[in-house]
Amino acid sequence: MLSGCGTFITQTNDFNEAKCSPNAPASIPRTYSGTILDIWTVAADGPGGQMAAFLFWDIPFSLIGDTVILPYTAVRQMTSGSHRCVPNQ
């Protein structure tokens, strides 16, 4: 389960223009997006949160995954820009 899942989540087609909570960030850069998503979720869930506990241990794996695909995400960042979040109404 802990294999850089933040990286995999942000690289799927469904993640861009994803529905999200109103307190979610409006955009996430494509480079190191998995690591950024993990860190944001850990901070938002707070200490003792169940999701924070899982994703805290995923941060190093997402960092490795994001570094491996950095050439791909760098090109995608330049051509498509950051991931955008569409708040749930």
C-alpha positions as CSV (number, residue, x, y, z in Angstrom):
1,M,0.0,0.0,0.0
2,L,2.8,2.4,0.8
3,S,4.5,2.7,-2.5
4,G,4.4,6.3,-3.4
5,C,0.6,6.3,-3.7
6,G,0.5,10.1,-3.6
7,T,2.6,10.1,-6.8
8,F,0.3,7.5,-8.4
9,I,-2.8,9.5,-7.4
10,T,-1.6,12.8,-8.8
11,Q,-0.5,11.2,-12.1
12,T,-3.9,9.7,-13.0
13,N,-6.1,11.6,-15.5
14,D,-8.9,11.8,-12.9
15,F,-6.7,14.0,-10.6
16,N,-6.6,17.1,-12.8
17,E,-9.7,19.2,-12.3
18,A,-10.6,16.9,-9.4
19,K,-13.4,17.6,-7.0
20,C,-12.0,18.5,-3.6
21,S,-13.0,20.0,-0.3
22,P,-13.2,23.8,0.0
23,N,-10.1,24.0,2.2
24,A,-7.9,22.1,-0.3
25,P,-5.2,24.0,-2.2
26,A,-6.5,25.6,-5.4
27,S,-3.6,24.1,-7.4
28,I,-0.7,21.7,-7.0
29,P,2.4,21.8,-9.2
30,R,2.9,18.7,-11.3
31,T,6.5,18.4,-10.2
32,Y,6.7,16.6,-6.9
33,S,2.9,16.6,-6.8
34,G,2.7,13.3,-4.8
35,T,5.0,14.5,-2.1
36,I,3.2,17.9,-1.9
37,L,-0.2,16.1,-1.7
38,D,1.1,13.8,1.1
39,I,2.5,16.7,3.1
40,W,-0.6,18.9,2.7
41,T,-2.8,16.0,3.7
42,V,-0.7,15.2,6.8
43,A,-0.8,18.9,7.8
44,A,-4.5,19.2,7.2
45,D,-5.5,16.0,9.0
46,G,-3.5,17.1,12.1
47,P,-1.7,15.0,14.6
48,G,-3.4,11.8,15.5
49,G,-5.4,11.6,12.3
50,Q,-5.7,8.2,10.6
51,M,-5.0,9.5,7.1
52,A,-2.0,11.5,8.4
53,A,-0.6,8.4,9.9
54,F,-0.7,6.5,6.6
55,L,0.5,9.3,4.4
56,F,3.3,10.4,6.8
57,W,5.0,7.0,6.0
58,D,4.2,7.4,2.3
59,I,6.1,10.7,1.9
60,P,9.6,9.1,1.3
61,F,8.1,6.7,-1.3
62,S,6.3,9.6,-3.0
63,L,9.5,11.6,-3.0
64,I,11.4,8.8,-4.7
65,G,8.6,8.2,-7.2
66,D,8.3,12.0,-8.0
67,T,12.1,12.1,-8.5
68,V,12.0,9.2,-10.9
69,I,9.3,10.8,-13.1
70,L,10.7,14.3,-12.7
71,P,11.6,14.7,-16.4
72,Y,8.1,13.7,-17.4
73,T,6.4,16.0,-14.8
74,A,8.7,18.9,-15.6
75,V,7.6,18.8,-19.3
76,R,4.0,18.4,-18.3
77,Q,4.3,21.4,-15.9
78,M,5.7,23.6,-18.7
79,T,3.0,22.5,-21.2
80,S,-0.1,22.0,-19.1
81,G,0.6,24.0,-15.9
82,S,-0.4,22.9,-12.4
83,H,-3.1,20.6,-11.3
84,R,-6.3,22.5,-10.6
85,C,-8.8,21.8,-7.9
86,V,-12.5,22.3,-8.4
87,P,-14.2,22.8,-5.0
88,N,-17.2,20.7,-4.1
89,Q,-20.3,22.8,-3.9
